[in-house]
Amino acid sequence: MKMHITSAAAGLLLLAGIGAAAAQDVVIAPEQETVIKEYVHKQPLASVKVPGVELNIGSTLPDTVELHEVPNVNYRYVVVDNRTVIVDPGTRKIVKVIE
């Protein structure tokens, strides 16, 4: 009986962790993504190198990387290794990598 309770508790903790991780995902509305892509296309930036940072959703860019504003959108962008990266300016975390 004790083993079943421990397994059930572990399962609930695992599910709670998955739910918390999913709640942190940022979803950019298709309309916003279109606005961002069009703006980035019209306002090209030189690509920068950021050693030691993988371009994955959730990775944090250092303060040394200059983020650029997109009008009427809550996110910023930068071009890293020739890939456009959308960043949450409050946390500096990557929310989307546009190929």
Secondary structure as GFF3:
##gff-version 3
##sequence-region A 1 99
A	DSSP	alpha_helix	2	23	.	.	.	ID=ss1
A	DSSP	alpha_helix	30	42	.	.	.	ID=ss2
A	DSSP	beta_strand	68	69	.	.	.	ID=ss3
A	DSSP	beta_strand	76	80	.	.	.	ID=ss4
A	DSSP	beta_strand	83	88	.	.	.	ID=ss5
A	DSSP	beta_strand	93	98	.	.	.	ID=ss6
###
